[in-house]
Structures are given as C-alpha cells and as structure tokens.
C-alpha cells in the first residue's frame, strides 16, 4: 500500500462519502451492481433518511476492494487507511514512522496541533498518535476538537507522552482511547495500535 509522510500538506480534496454512481464509475461496473453489493452486505453503506440514496465511506470501499482482491483504482489510493503521527519533536515522529513502516497504513505526520487539524480534516485517519505537550494548539485541544466533531469522533487516539499521570488521565477522560509513556518500545507501540484497530477491518494482521 501507498505510504507517505506529509508535513502541513493538503493533497487533492477528498470526498467524505461516495454515491453508488461514484463507486460504479470508479470500479467500472453498472450502478445496479453496486446496489447488489450493498444489499448482500458485501459493501457497507448507509441510506439517507427519507430517501433511497445510499452513501459509502471511502474507507469502507477500499476495505471491500481489498477483501475481494479487486484492484484499487488510482483515484482511490489516497483514501488508503492512514495513521496520523502528531508530535512536535521530529525525532519522535521519525522513530514512530520507522516502527510502523511495514504496517499496511499510509503514514502521515504533523509537528503541531494546527497541522494535525488540517490533516485530520483532509485524510480522516483510522488512528492518531498524539503528544500532549505541544506549543500553540496543545494535544488536549486537538483531542477536544476531534471528539466534538461528529464526523471525526470515531478516529482512535493513542496518547504518546512524557507528561504526568494526571495529564494522561485527563486526556483519557476527554476521549483518548489508550496511552503510551515515553520512552516506549517498538513492541509496545505495535501492540497498542493493533488493540485499537477494529477487528472487523482486517487490518490488524501486521
């Protein structure tokens, strides 16, 4: 899968949802074929209230294609499930990237809370590692913004911090899913990330 590191870089605009017509065009099939995939439970979708229109999350489409050994179209590759690494220390970012390089994720990174906000909106990563002690927009502020957004609050958050137990507990109370204290081992990081990835996503085997 595609891997890349992005610092304060917003790439081509991403759709939050696809219509059945969008999926049909991307996959080179008739839209009724897409509807059959949905009706049979192969492809996850939700129906708009009061209407018959279906909407498909890009991540769910990529997962469906991978599960059925269908080639992922070029226009879909920037929707590959991502992990966002947020830390103002570039050495820590590079360390986490090295550990996660062989995982099936697009690796993104941000050196500030402001950059993190831009990348969260642009990429909607599956998981974010988050340092709490950053200047400007702090880690706890990033967490609060994320969890208050109904379209992004599902993103898993792993706190990676050298802060106090009280700071970490406060982050957990605010919605973070788990934590690692600095310094940490490669195995501990991999174990934590695997535990946070949804079992049904078929992305935990790395």
Residue pairs with C-beta under 8 A, 6 or more apart in sequence:
1 80
1 104
1 105
1 106
2 77
2 78
2 80
2 106
3 101
3 105
3 106
3 107
4 106
4 107
4 108
5 97
5 107
5 108
5 109
6 108
6 109
6 119
7 109
7 110
7 111
7 115
8 110
8 111
8 115
8 118
10 118
10 119
10 122
11 78
11 122
12 78
14 58
14 78
14 79
14 122
14 123
14 124
15 22
15 58
16 57
16 58
16 124
16 151
17 55
17 56
17 57
17 58
18 26
18 55
18 56
18 57
18 58
18 61
19 53
19 54
19 55
19 56
20 31
20 34
20 35
20 38
20 45
20 54
20 56
21 31
22 56
23 31
23 34
23 43
23 56
23 61
24 30
24 31
24 33
24 34
26 61
26 73
26 75
26 76
27 34
27 65
27 70
27 73
34 43
35 54
37 43
37 64
38 44
38 45
38 54
38 56
42 64
42 68
43 56
43 60
43 61
43 64
44 56
44 57
44 60
44 63
44 64
45 54
45 55
45 56
45 60
46 54
46 55
47 53
47 54
47 55
48 54
48 55
58 76
58 79
59 79
59 81
59 124
59 126
61 76
61 79
62 72
62 76
62 79
62 80
62 81
63 81
63 201
63 202
64 70
65 71
65 72
65 76
66 72
66 202
67 202
72 80
78 106
80 105
80 106
81 104
81 105
81 106
81 125
81 126
81 201
81 203
82 105
82 106
82 107
82 108
82 123
82 124
82 125
82 126
83 100
83 103
83 105
83 106
83 107
83 108
83 125
83 126
83 127
83 128
83 129
83 193
84 108
84 109
84 110
84 116
84 119
84 120
84 123
84 125
84 127
84 128
84 129
85 93
85 96
85 97
85 100
85 107
85 108
85 109
85 110
85 128
85 129
86 109
86 110
86 113
86 115
86 116
86 128
86 129
86 130
86 131
86 134
86 139
86 142
87 93
87 96
87 109
87 111
87 129
87 130
87 131
87 134
87 160
88 111
88 112
88 131
88 134
88 135
89 131
90 111
92 131
92 160
92 182
93 109
93 111
96 129
96 160
96 189
97 107
97 109
99 186
99 189
99 190
100 107
100 189
100 190
100 193
101 107
102 206
103 190
103 193
103 206
104 203
104 206
105 126
105 203
106 123
108 119
108 123
108 125
110 116
110 118
110 119
112 134
112 135
112 136
112 137
113 134
113 136
113 137
113 138
113 139
113 141
113 142
114 136
114 137
116 128
116 130
116 137
116 142
117 137
117 142
117 145
119 125
120 128
120 142
120 146
120 152
120 155
121 152
124 151
124 152
124 155
125 155
126 155
126 156
126 197
126 201
126 203
127 155
127 156
127 157
127 158
127 193
127 196
127 197
128 146
128 155
128 156
128 157
128 158
129 158
129 159
129 160
130 139
130 142
130 143
130 157
130 158
130 159
130 160
130 161
130 171
130 176
131 139
131 159
131 160
131 161
132 138
132 139
132 140
132 159
132 161
132 163
132 167
132 168
132 171
133 139
133 161
133 162
133 163
133 167
139 159
139 161
139 171
140 167
140 170
140 171
140 174
143 157
143 171
143 174
143 175
143 176
144 174
146 152
146 153
146 155
146 157
146 175
147 153
147 174
147 175
153 175
156 177
156 196
156 197
157 175
157 176
157 177
158 176
158 177
158 178
158 179
158 180
158 192
158 193
158 196
159 168
159 171
159 172
159 176
159 178
159 179
159 180
160 179
160 180
160 182
160 184
160 189
161 167
161 168
161 171
161 179
161 180
161 181
161 182
162 181
162 182
168 179
168 181
171 179
172 179
177 196
178 192
178 195
178 196
180 188
180 189
180 192
190 206
194 204
194 206
197 203
197 204
